[in-house]
Amino acid sequence: MKHLFFALLVLVQLTVVAQTQVTYEKPPVFEECKDQIIDQQKECFRFNFNTRFFKTFKMPENLNSENYSGVLKLLFEVDKEGFFQLIYIDAEYDELKTETQRVFEQLPRVEPATYDGRPTFSQYTTEITVPMDAPVKLDVPSETDIQVAEENTTSKPKKKREKDPNLNAVLSNEIDSINKSLKPFSHREYSSQLNIPFTHNYYAKFDKNMNAIGTNSHTASKPFLYDDVAPYYDFKSEKESLSKDINGLIERKLWNERMVRVEGKDYWFTIDPILDLQVGADSESESGSTYNNTRGVFIQAGIGKRFNFMTSFYESQGRFAKYFNDYAESLKAFGPDPAIIPGRGIAKRFKEDSYDYPVAEAYLSYTPAKFLNVQFGHGRNFIGDGYRSLFQSDVASPSPFLKTNLKFWKIKYTSSWMWLKDVRDEVVQDGAFLTKYMANHYLSWNVSKRLNLGFFESVIWNNANDRGFDVNYLNPLIFLRAVEFETGQDAGNALIGLSAKYKYNNKVNLYGQFILDEFSLSDIRAGEKSWKNKFGYQLGMKYFDAFNVDGLLLQAEYNQVRPYTFSHNTVVLNYGHNNQSMAHLWGANFRELVLIGRYNYKRWFGDAKFIMGTRGVSFNTPEDDFYYGGSIYGNENNRPSDTGIAIGQGNKVSQFQADLQAGYIVNPATNLRLFSNLTLRNFDPTVETTSTQQSNTVWFTIGLRTDLFNWYNDF
């Protein structure tokens, strides 16, 4: 023959992946199958699809001359309109993929699958081998034939089973049937309702796509769901483009694939090891060396189309740069443990000068309808388009949360409820940390193709009068400031905010935030810089593919927060958790400029970050023990004055930090990275005290890390 033809395996059935977690009442119907009874329609669909593919497919000339033989794996769907959509092709040659795509473009429109009489979409997987004969139509017994056969079988007299001393005489094939139902892994996580692990570096890869003019995306509430980003960015193609051309199992697991990946008809899961192995040197520490040794496991799974979950556990030991260790120990909780590792959690002593800090994060994600996602778990969230956030940031330790994301029209509405901890000595009862609660609402509205506006509100309360989790704040559609007023003057602490983003063009975005903690119009009119006027703002710009260099992102951001913002006269009601801020990690009473450059090229990446700022901190000396509004854990009633309040008041600190990082992505599927990092930090207070000392740090590290969350060391 001049050409060899592909043919579908005669005995391979097209495996339906249920989209509604139930079997379709009726499969898609070709024109030739309309007169078939329902029992015959699945086989009729299979046979007609096979036949059309067989007749249309033309073997590429270069493969025909080589007498090529192999297997072609397909994942496709028939949508609600009856059109065939090719989702994934696994083939040895690009020519086979191109020809398969052409065949699918030639397939006719059919009647879509239906469930309860309503059109729905259906997915199929199949394997095509080369060479084979034309498809053969299989005889499928009708329901009547099956019933007759069953009657004939049951009408026969049953023989009395004799006792068998062999306990293994009766065997089940249930396990075998499960094994046979396994499918080639199709990376369903990339279209699932799982969170994309939030790191600024990785999110920069698709930030440009989601911020194109006219897209109805919402980019402030993070982490994103894969399902949110999939319409704008092809994760599967990204991973495939970075894959190395290797065949060995061990090599594939190291360079290209997840360690364990399993997929069946209604489920899938992956299991991967977590590593963060670092060694380094610090110019200020007595030992001179730093290290981190993290091992863990990361599990993702999906059951049906609506339910997903993730869990991860980290066991870590580490010793960091001196300024980092000093800050961690300044966060110390009540009890014998010496420190809280920023962004991680409570650490116990390891050896003489290191820390042991286990961390666990997990969440359940359920999507009862296309427009609603509900998550319950233990982790961190972020609201904003910048590097920092004045609304809700991921700089504090993980905490329990319940979150809902509602999307419709040009609106995305995020509600979250969190269970936080105050771990200071003075509030601990019977050795237990004090629980407090936070409720946040964020509404994102795409006003036009270029302009997005966001509205934010938050309230923090504790267990005053044994009220526990106050159901007044459980309603997701309510103004929290009004509820706070109704529950009592000091029953809670409410904040409100406004954000905006403007797409100047497809390469330049402008963004900003304004947060208001407390406001007194009469004091503003008086012009005396009252302490009551507690607010902050952020202004920023992103430049994608800067100077026409693909993969280069430049970002500039300015943040400013007045003294006493995020604090409260009842300290437990401040905007904090585990002695860390839930917003900007500097707390309040500061000005800051952040300059960032990020570049990605194939598996290589590089980041440069420069931070310049002025902060005002308290002296904490016998001569001056006033609270100047820097740390959010101070007592507002101990302020030095009611007026004349200005940013930088108190012990004024000038701070500069540069972080330069470069590396190589070892495994793009797990985001395992080999990297080196150089930190240059100068911290220069006006007056050196026991709590605030001058520091000039050079910290160099190299390491191998599974990059799943943001590490912040710029405090």
C-alpha positions in Angstrom: 0.0 0.0 0.0 1.1 3.6 -0.7 0.1 4.7 2.8 -0.2 2.9 6.1 -3.3 3.8 8.0 -3.9 4.1 11.7 -6.9 2.1 13.1 -8.4 2.0 16.5 -7.9 -1.2 18.5 -10.9 -3.4 17.8 -11.4 -4.4 21.4 -10.4 -1.0 23.0 -13.5 0.8 24.2 -13.6 4.5 24.4 -13.5 5.2 28.1 -15.9 7.9 29.3 -14.7 10.3 32.0 -17.8 11.2 33.8 -18.3 15.0 34.1 -21.2 14.9 36.5 -20.1 11.9 38.5 -22.8 9.7 37.1 -23.1 7.7 33.8 -24.6 9.6 30.9 -28.0 8.5 29.9 -27.2 8.9 26.2 -23.8 9.2 24.5 -23.1 11.5 21.5 -25.0 10.4 18.4 -23.7 10.3 14.8 -26.2 10.7 12.0 -25.9 7.0 11.2 -26.8 6.1 14.8 -30.0 8.0 15.2 -32.2 5.0 14.4 -30.3 2.7 16.8 -31.9 1.7 20.1 -30.2 3.1 23.2 -28.4 -0.2 24.0 -26.6 0.0 20.7 -25.7 3.7 20.6 -22.4 3.5 22.5 -21.1 0.9 20.2 -22.5 2.8 17.2 -20.6 5.9 18.3 -17.4 4.0 18.8 -17.6 2.3 15.4 -18.4 5.5 13.5 -15.7 7.5 15.2 -13.2 4.7 14.4 -14.3 4.5 10.8 -14.1 8.2 10.2 -10.7 8.4 11.8 -9.5 5.4 9.7 -10.7 6.9 6.4 -9.4 10.4 7.1 -6.0 9.8 8.6 -3.1 10.0 6.2 0.3 8.6 7.3 3.0 11.3 7.1 5.4 10.5 4.3 8.6 10.4 6.4 7.0 7.8 8.7 5.4 5.8 5.9 8.8 5.4 4.3 10.3 4.1 7.6 7.5 1.5 8.0 6.7 3.2 11.3 4.8 1.3 14.0 3.7 2.6 17.4 0.9 3.8 19.6 -1.0 7.1 19.6 -2.9 8.1 22.8 -5.7 10.5 22.6 -7.8 12.5 25.1 -10.8 14.3 23.5 -14.3 15.5 24.3 -17.6 16.2 22.6 -18.9 19.5 23.9 -22.4 20.6 24.6 -22.8 21.8 21.0 -21.7 18.5 19.6 -18.3 19.5 18.3 -15.2 17.3 18.8 -12.4 19.0 20.7 -8.9 17.4 20.9 -7.5 18.0 24.4 -4.3 15.9 24.5 -2.1 13.8 22.1 0.7 11.6 23.2 2.8 10.6 20.1 6.4 10.1 19.3 6.4 12.5 16.3 5.0 16.0 15.9 3.8 15.0 12.4 1.5 12.5 14.0 0.1 15.2 16.3 -0.4 17.6 13.4 -2.2 15.0 11.3 -4.4 13.9 14.2 -5.4 17.5 14.8 -6.4 17.7 11.1 -8.5 14.6 11.4 -10.4 16.1 14.3 -11.1 19.3 12.3 -12.8 17.1 9.7 -15.1 15.3 12.1 -18.8 16.3 11.7 -20.9 17.9 14.3 -23.0 15.3 16.2 -25.8 15.3 18.7 -24.2 16.0 22.1 -24.4 13.6 25.0 -27.4 14.2 27.3 -28.2 13.6 30.9 -31.8 13.9 32.1 -32.5 15.2 28.6 -30.1 18.1 28.9 -27.0 18.4 26.6 -23.7 17.9 28.4 -20.1 17.3 27.4 -18.3 14.0 27.6 -14.6 13.1 27.5 -13.0 10.0 26.0 -9.5 8.4 26.0 -8.4 5.8 23.4 -5.2 4.3 21.9 -4.5 4.0 18.2 -1.9 1.5 16.9 -0.1 1.3 13.7 -0.6 -0.7 11.4 -4.0 -2.4 11.8 -7.0 -3.4 9.8 -10.2 -1.4 9.4 -12.5 -1.2 12.5 -14.9 -4.1 13.1 -18.4 -3.5 14.4 -19.1 -5.4 17.5 -22.4 -7.2 18.3 -23.8 -5.8 21.5 -26.8 -7.7 23.1 -29.9 -5.7 23.6 -31.4 -5.3 27.1 -34.1 -7.9 26.2 -31.4 -10.5 25.2 -29.6 -9.9 28.5 -32.8 -10.4 30.4 -33.5 -13.7 28.6 -30.0 -14.9 29.3 -30.3 -14.1 33.0 -33.7 -15.9 33.2 -32.1 -19.0 31.6 -29.3 -18.9 34.0 -31.4 -18.4 37.1 -33.8 -21.1 36.1 -31.2 -23.8 36.4 -31.1 -25.7 39.7 -28.2 -24.6 41.9 -25.8 -27.2 43.0 -25.1 -27.4 46.7 -21.6 -26.0 47.4 -19.4 -28.5 49.1 -17.2 -27.4 52.0 -13.7 -26.7 50.7 -10.9 -26.8 53.2 -8.9 -24.4 51.0 -9.6 -20.9 52.4 -8.5 -19.3 49.2 -10.8 -21.2 47.0 -13.1 -18.2 46.4 -11.2 -15.3 45.0 -12.5 -11.8 44.0 -11.3 -9.9 40.9 -12.2 -6.6 42.4 -8.6 -5.4 42.8 -7.8 -6.6 39.3 -10.7 -4.6 37.9 -9.4 -1.5 39.7 -5.9 -2.0 38.2 -7.4 -2.5 34.8 -9.4 0.8 35.1 -6.2 2.9 35.5 -5.6 5.4 32.7 -2.6 7.2 31.3 -2.1 10.3 33.4 -3.6 13.3 31.7 -2.6 16.1 34.1 -6.1 16.9 35.3 -4.7 19.0 38.1 -4.1 21.8 35.5 -7.8 22.3 35.0 -8.9 21.5 38.5 -10.1 23.6 41.5 -6.8 23.1 43.3 -4.7 26.1 44.3 -1.6 27.0 42.2 1.1 27.1 44.9 1.7 30.9 45.4 5.2 32.1 44.8 5.8 35.6 43.3 8.4 34.1 40.9 6.1 31.4 39.4 3.0 33.7 39.2 5.0 36.1 37.1 4.9 33.5 34.3 1.2 34.0 33.6 0.6 37.4 35.1 0.9 39.0 31.7 -1.7 36.6 30.2 -4.3 37.3 32.9 -3.8 41.1 32.7 -4.3 41.5 28.9 -6.8 44.2 28.0 -10.3 42.9 27.8 -9.8 39.7 29.9 -12.4 39.2 32.6 -9.9 37.8 35.0 -9.5 38.8 38.7 -5.9 38.8 39.9 -5.9 40.1 43.5 -7.3 37.2 45.5 -4.5 34.6 45.7 -3.7 31.8 45.5 -5.4 31.2 42.1 -7.2 28.1 41.2 -5.9 26.2 38.1 -9.4 26.5 36.7 -9.1 30.3 37.0 -5.9 30.6 35.0 -6.4 27.7 32.5 -8.3 29.9 30.0 -5.4 32.3 29.8 -2.3 30.0 30.2 -1.6 26.5 29.1 0.2 24.7 32.0 0.5 21.4 30.1 2.2 23.0 27.2 4.5 24.9 29.5 5.6 21.7 31.2 6.0 19.8 27.9 8.1 22.6 26.5 10.5 22.3 29.4 10.6 18.5 29.3 13.9 16.7 28.6 13.9 14.0 25.9 14.7 11.0 28.1 13.1 7.6 28.5 14.4 6.0 31.7 12.0 5.9 34.6 14.3 7.3 37.2 15.5 10.0 34.8 11.9 11.0 34.0 10.9 11.2 37.7 13.9 13.4 38.4 13.7 15.8 35.4 10.2 15.8 34.1 7.5 14.0 36.1 5.9 13.7 39.5 7.1 10.9 41.7 3.8 9.1 41.9 0.8 9.9 39.6 -2.3 7.8 39.3 -5.5 8.4 37.4 -8.7 6.4 37.1 -12.1 7.1 35.7 -13.4 9.3 38.6 -10.2 10.1 40.5 -6.5 11.1 40.3 -3.8 11.8 42.8 -0.1 12.7 42.9 2.5 12.3 45.6 5.9 14.1 45.6 8.7 14.6 48.1 9.4 18.1 49.4 13.0 19.3 49.8 14.6 22.6 50.9 18.3 21.9 51.4 20.4 25.0 51.9 23.9 25.8 53.0 25.3 29.3 53.3 27.5 31.9 55.0 26.6 35.0 57.0 29.0 37.8 57.7 27.6 38.6 61.1 26.9 35.3 62.8 29.4 33.8 65.3 29.5 30.4 63.5 29.6 32.1 60.1 27.5 29.3 58.5 23.8 28.9 57.9 21.7 26.0 56.7 18.2 24.7 56.3 17.2 21.0 56.1 13.6 20.5 55.1 12.0 17.1 54.1 8.4 16.5 53.5 5.6 15.2 51.4 3.2 17.0 49.0 -0.1 15.3 48.0 -2.7 16.5 45.6 -5.9 14.7 44.5 -9.2 15.0 42.7 -12.3 12.9 43.1 -14.9 13.5 40.4 -15.1 16.9 38.9 -16.0 18.9 42.0 -13.9 17.7 44.9 -10.1 18.3 45.3 -7.7 18.3 48.2 -4.1 19.0 49.0 -2.0 18.2 52.0 1.7 18.8 52.8 3.9 18.3 55.8 7.4 19.7 56.4 9.9 18.7 59.0 12.7 21.2 59.2 15.9 22.2 61.0 17.7 25.3 60.3 20.1 28.2 61.4 19.8 31.4 59.5 21.6 34.8 59.2 21.9 36.6 62.5 19.4 39.3 61.7 16.9 36.6 60.7 17.5 34.6 63.9 17.2 37.7 66.0 13.9 38.6 64.4 12.6 35.0 64.9 13.4 35.1 68.6 11.8 38.6 69.0 8.6 36.9 67.9 8.9 34.2 70.7 5.6 32.9 72.0 4.8 32.1 75.6 6.6 28.9 76.8 10.0 27.3 76.5 10.3 27.4 72.7 12.8 30.1 71.7 11.4 31.5 68.4 8.7 31.7 65.8 10.2 31.2 62.3 8.6 34.0 60.2 5.9 32.7 57.9 6.3 29.2 59.2 5.5 28.7 62.9 6.8 28.0 66.4 10.3 26.5 66.6 11.9 24.6 69.4 15.6 24.5 70.0 17.7 22.2 67.9 21.3 21.5 69.2 22.7 24.8 70.6 22.0 27.5 68.0 19.5 26.1 65.5 15.7 25.6 65.3 13.4 22.7 64.7 10.1 23.9 63.1 7.5 21.4 61.7 4.8 22.8 59.5 1.6 21.2 58.1 -0.7 22.8 55.5 -3.8 21.3 53.9 -7.2 22.2 52.4 -10.3 20.7 50.9 -11.7 22.4 47.8 -15.3 21.8 46.7 -17.1 23.4 43.8 -20.8 22.8 44.0 -21.5 25.0 41.0 -19.3 26.5 38.3 -19.6 30.0 39.9 -18.8 28.9 43.5 -15.7 27.4 45.1 -15.5 26.6 48.8 -12.3 25.8 50.7 -11.6 24.8 54.2 -8.1 24.2 55.4 -4.9 25.4 57.2 -2.7 27.7 55.2 -2.2 31.3 54.0 -4.0 33.7 51.6 -3.1 37.0 49.9 -5.2 39.9 48.5 -3.5 42.3 46.2 -1.6 42.8 42.9 1.6 43.8 44.4 4.6 42.3 46.1 3.2 43.6 49.4 -0.4 43.7 50.5 -2.0 46.2 53.0 -5.2 44.1 53.0 -4.1 40.5 53.7 -0.7 39.0 53.1 1.0 35.7 53.4 3.9 36.8 55.7 2.4 35.3 58.9 2.2 31.7 59.9 -0.4 29.4 58.4 -3.8 29.4 60.2 -7.1 27.6 59.9 -9.5 29.2 57.3 -12.8 28.9 55.5 -12.9 30.6 52.2 -15.5 31.1 49.4 -15.0 32.4 45.9 -18.1 33.5 44.0 -17.7 34.5 40.3 -20.4 35.8 38.0 -20.7 38.5 35.4 -17.7 40.8 35.9 -17.6 40.2 39.6 -15.5 38.0 41.9 -16.4 38.0 45.6 -14.0 36.4 48.1 -15.0 35.8 51.7 -12.7 34.3 54.3 -12.9 33.5 58.0 -9.8 32.7 60.0 -8.9 31.4 63.4 -5.8 33.2 64.6 -3.7 33.1 67.8 -2.4 35.7 70.2 0.7 34.0 71.8 1.9 36.8 74.1 2.6 35.8 77.7 0.0 38.2 79.2 -3.0 36.6 77.4 -2.1 32.9 77.8 -4.5 31.0 80.0 -3.7 27.6 81.5 -0.8 27.3 79.0 -3.1 27.7 76.0 -2.8 30.5 73.4 -5.6 32.9 73.0 -7.8 32.4 70.0 -9.2 35.3 68.0 -11.1 35.5 64.8 -10.9 37.4 61.5 -13.5 37.8 58.8 -12.5 39.4 55.4 -14.6 40.3 52.4 -13.1 41.4 49.0 -15.2 42.3 46.0 -13.4 42.6 42.6 -15.2 44.4 39.8 -14.0 44.7 36.2 -15.5 48.0 35.5 -14.2 48.1 31.9 -11.7 46.3 29.7 -8.9 48.3 31.4 -10.1 49.2 34.9 -10.7 47.0 37.9 -11.9 48.2 41.3 -11.8 46.3 44.6 -13.6 46.8 47.8 -12.2 45.3 51.1 -13.5 45.0 54.6 -12.2 43.1 57.6 -13.1 42.7 61.3 -11.1 41.0 64.1 -12.7 39.9 67.4 -12.0 37.6 70.3 -13.8 35.5 72.8 -15.0 38.4 75.0 -18.0 37.5 77.1 -17.6 33.9 75.9 -19.2 34.7 72.5 -16.6 32.5 70.6 -17.0 32.6 66.8 -19.6 35.4 66.4 -22.3 34.3 63.9 -22.9 38.0 63.2 -19.8 37.9 61.1 -20.6 34.6 59.3 -22.9 36.3 56.8 -20.7 36.9 53.7 -22.9 39.7 52.3 -22.9 42.3 55.0 -21.0 45.5 56.1 -18.7 44.5 58.9 -18.3 48.0 60.3 -22.0 48.2 61.0 -21.9 44.8 62.8 -18.9 45.8 64.8 -20.8 48.9 66.0 -23.8 46.8 67.0 -21.8 44.2 69.0 -20.2 46.8 71.2 -17.6 49.7 71.1 -14.7 47.4 71.9 -16.1 44.2 70.7 -14.1 44.2 67.5 -11.7 46.0 65.2 -12.9 46.8 61.7 -10.9 48.0 58.7 -12.0 49.0 55.1 -10.0 49.3 51.9 -10.2 50.2 48.3 -8.0 48.9 45.5 -7.6 49.7 41.8 -5.8 48.3 38.8 -5.5 50.0 35.4 -4.3 48.2 32.3 -2.4 51.0 30.5 -1.7 48.6 27.6 -0.9 44.9 27.3 2.5 45.4 28.8 2.0 48.0 31.6 -0.3 47.7 34.5 -0.8 50.3 37.3 -2.2 49.2 40.7 -2.8 50.5 44.2 -4.4 49.9 47.6 -5.8 52.2 50.3 -6.4 50.9 53.8 -8.4 52.8 56.5 -8.2 51.6 60.1 -9.6 54.7 61.8 -10.6 58.1 60.5 -11.6 61.4 62.2 -12.8 64.1 59.8 -12.7 66.8 62.5 -9.1 65.9 63.3 -8.1 66.1 59.6 -9.7 69.5 59.4 -7.8 70.6 62.4 -4.5 69.8 60.6 -2.7 68.7 63.7 -1.7 65.2 62.4 -3.9 63.3 64.9 -3.0 59.8 65.9 -6.6 58.8 65.1 -6.0 59.1 61.4 -4.7 55.6 60.8 -4.4 54.7 57.1 -1.9 53.5 54.5 -1.6 53.2 50.7 0.2 51.4 48.0 1.1 52.5 44.4 2.7 50.2 41.9 3.5 49.4 38.3 4.3 46.2 36.4 6.0 46.1 33.0 5.7 42.8 31.2 8.2 41.6 28.6 10.1 44.8 29.4 12.0 46.4 26.5 10.7 43.6 24.3 12.5 40.9 26.2 10.3 37.9 26.5 10.0 36.7 30.1 11.3 39.9 31.7 9.1 41.5 34.3 10.0 44.8 36.0 8.0 46.0 39.0 8.1 49.2 41.1 6.1 49.6 44.2 5.7 52.2 47.0 4.1 51.5 50.3 3.3 54.0 53.1 1.5 53.3 56.4 0.9 55.9 59.2 1.7 55.1 62.8 -0.7 53.0 64.9 -2.5 51.6 61.8 -3.4 47.9 62.3 -3.0 48.3 66.1 -5.8 48.6 68.7 -6.2 50.0 72.2 -7.2 46.4 73.1 -4.0 44.8 71.9 -5.5 41.4 71.2 -7.7 43.0 68.5 -4.8 44.1 66.4 -4.3 42.9 62.8 -1.9 40.1 63.8 -1.4 36.4 64.3 1.5 34.5 66.1 3.2 37.9 66.8 3.3 38.7 63.1 1.3 41.1 61.0 -1.5 39.9 58.7 -0.7 42.7 56.3 2.7 44.3 55.6 5.4 42.6 57.6 6.9 45.9 58.7 3.6 46.7 60.6 3.1 50.4 60.5 5.0 53.8 60.7 7.0 53.3 57.5 7.7 54.3 53.9 9.1 51.8 51.5 10.1 51.6 47.9 10.4 48.1 46.3 12.1 47.5 42.9 11.9 44.0 41.4 13.1 42.3 38.2 12.2 38.7 37.3 13.4 36.8 34.2 12.5 33.3 33.0 14.1 31.6 30.1 13.4 27.9 29.6 14.5 26.3 32.8 16.7 29.2 33.9 15.5 32.0 36.1 16.8 35.1 37.8 15.3 37.5 40.4 16.6 40.9 41.6 14.9 42.8 44.4 15.8 46.1 46.0 14.1 47.6 49.1 14.7 51.0 50.5 12.7 52.3 53.4 12.4 54.4 56.5 10.8 53.0 59.6 9.9 54.4 63.1 10.3 52.0 66.0 10.0 52.4 69.8 13.1 53.0 71.9 12.1 50.5 74.7 14.4 52.1 77.2 13.8 53.3 80.8 14.2 56.8 79.6 11.7 56.4 76.7 9.2 53.6 76.8 6.5 55.2 74.7 4.8 53.3 71.9 5.5 55.1 68.6 3.2 53.0 66.4 5.6 50.8 64.5 4.9 47.3 65.8 1.2 46.5 65.8 1.6 44.8 69.2 2.0 48.0 71.1 -0.4 49.6 73.6 -2.0 52.7 71.9 -2.7 54.2 75.3 1.0 54.5 75.8 1.5 56.9 72.9 3.7 60.0 73.4 1.1 62.4 72.1 -2.3 62.8 70.4 -1.1 65.2 67.7 2.0 65.8 65.6 2.0 62.1 64.6 4.3 61.6 61.6 5.7 58.6 59.7 9.2 57.7 61.1 8.5 59.1 64.6 10.4 57.4 67.4 13.7 55.7 66.8 14.1 56.3 63.0 15.6 53.5 61.0 17.0 53.6 57.5 16.9 50.2 55.8 18.3 48.9 52.5 18.1 45.3 51.3 19.1 43.7 48.0 18.3 40.1 47.2 19.8 38.6 44.0 18.8 35.1 43.0 19.6 32.9 40.0 18.9 29.2 39.4 17.8 26.3 37.3 14.5 24.4 37.4 15.4 20.8 37.9 11.8 19.5 37.6 9.1 21.8 36.2 6.3 19.4 37.3 7.2 19.8 41.0 8.9 23.2 40.7 12.1 21.7 42.2 14.8 24.4 41.8 18.6 24.6 42.2 19.4 28.1 43.2 21.9 30.5 44.7 20.9 33.7 46.6 22.8 36.7 47.8 21.3 39.1 50.4 22.9 42.5 51.2 21.1 44.2 54.1 21.8 47.4 56.0 19.7 48.3 59.0 20.7 51.6 60.5 18.8 53.0 63.5 19.2 56.6 64.8 19.9 55.2 68.3 21.1 51.7 69.1 19.2 50.0 72.0 19.0 46.5 73.3 16.0 45.9 71.0 17.2 47.8 67.9 20.8 47.4 66.8 22.7 48.4 63.7 23.2 45.5 61.3 25.2 45.2 58.1 24.7 41.7 56.6 26.1 39.8 53.7 24.3 36.4 53.4 25.0 33.9 50.6 23.2 30.6 50.2 23.0 27.8 47.7 20.3 25.2 47.8 17.8 22.8 46.3 14.2 23.7 47.0 10.7 22.5 46.0 9.3 26.1 45.6 5.7 26.0 46.9 5.4 29.2 49.0 7.0 32.6 49.5 9.9 33.0 51.9 10.2 36.6 53.1 13.5 37.7 54.7 13.1 41.5 54.1 12.0 42.5 57.6 
